Amino acid sequence: MIYNLADDHDKKRFSAYANKMIEGDKFVELKTLNKRSLKQNNYIHLIISAFALETGYSVECVKTNFFKMKCNEEIFVSVIDGSLGKEFVLRSSADLTTAEMTLAIERFRNWAAQQGYYLPEPDEESILKQIAVESSKMKQFL
């Protein structure tokens, strides 16, 4: 769940939910979402889904292999020396700032265009809505 704590109604809902979790003896994670906007987050998932729909790759494959590793290696891939040799660690897109995500999206869209696939811009709402509908229909296959 995501709560906007600037909104009084959401603040009350969050407090009630947190109190319920405290009583449940569970492990929980709490983090703030201030690195990038929800709109930007929704947009990247839609264009990744669009590319998956067009190419037949899974969403996870597109996100990992093309968006992160192929188009944005310097943003997402770190190499560390592990006990068994070099390890490649992928950064979570949740850790990106708005500026980093903007750059990553631009690179992905440009690369996709070079491959012959058009990915809509953020203001092309009708196309993005259609992608959302199509990807929800095909979710089990993506």
N, C-alpha and C positions, 0 to 999 in steps of 0.2 A: 504494500500500500504506500501511496505517496500522499503526504499531507502538506498543505500550505499553511505554515504557522503564522502567517500574517493575517489569515482569515480566522475570525473568532469561531465560526462553526467548525472548521477543520481542526483548530486548536483543541476544542472540546472533544471531538472524535478521537484525536491522537491521544489525548490524556486518558480517555476511557479505555482505549485499546492498550496503551502502555500499562495501565493498572491491571488489566486482565492478564497480560503477559507476565507481570510480576507474580501474580498468584499462581501461575501455571507451572512454575519450576522448569522452565525451558531455557535453552540457549537461544539468544536473540542477537541480532546485529542492528546497530543504529548508525546511520550515516546521513550526512547532509548532501543534498543534491544542488550544488551551486556552481559546478564546473562548466556545465553547458545547459542549454535550455531544453525543455521537454519537446518543444517543437522541432529542434534540431535533431534530437534523439529519434523522434518519430520519423523524420525525413530520411535519415540514414538507413533505418530499417526498411523503409519503403523502397528506396532505390536499390538496396541489396536484394530485396525480394524481387524487384522488377528484373534485375540482371539474372537472378536464378530462374525466374519464369521463362525468360527469353533463351537461356542457354541450356537449361536442363540440369544444371548443377544444383546441389543442395544449398540452402541459405547459409548453413555453417561453412561449407566449402568456399562459397563466394566471400563470406566475411573474413575467413582466415587466410585463404590462399591468394585471393585477388586484392581485396580491400586492404588488408593489413600487410601481407608479405610482399606482394608484387608492386603495389602502388605506393605504399607508405612504410617501407621497411625501417627507415630511420626514426619514425615516430613510434612504431610498435615493437620492433624486434631488438632485444638486448642479448648479448652473448656474455655468459659468465663461465668462469672456470670452476667446474664441479669436481667432485672427487673421482669421477670416471671420465673426465675430459670436458670439452666445451659443451655447454648447454644453451639452447636457444629458448628464451623466455619471451612470451608474447604479452605485451601490456594490454590491460583491459581498456576498451574504449570509454568506459565509465570514468576513467582517470584523466581523460583529456580535457583541456580547457576549450572554451568556445572557439578561440582562434586556431588551436590545433585541429579541432574537428572540422572547421571550415576549410582549412588547407587540405586535410585528408579527403574530404568530400570532393573538393575541386579536382584533386589529382585522380581520384577514382572515376569521376565523370569524364575527364579528359581521356583517360586510358580506355574506358569503355567506348567512347566515341571513335578512338583509333582502331578499335576492334570491330567497329560497325554497329554498335549498340547505343541508341539514344537513351539517356537517363534524364527525366524531366527536372526542371529547376524547381526550387521550393515554392515559387508562386504559381506553378501550374497545377492548381488545386483539383481540377476535374480529372486530369490524368492520374494524379496521386490517389484520388478516391477510387478510381477504377483499379489501380494496382492493389489497393487495400482489399477491394472486393475479390479480385482474382486470386490474390495470395491467400485469403481466408478460405476460398473454395479448394485450393490446392495444398493447404497447409500440411496435410498428411503425407504429401509427396515431396515437399520441399524440406 
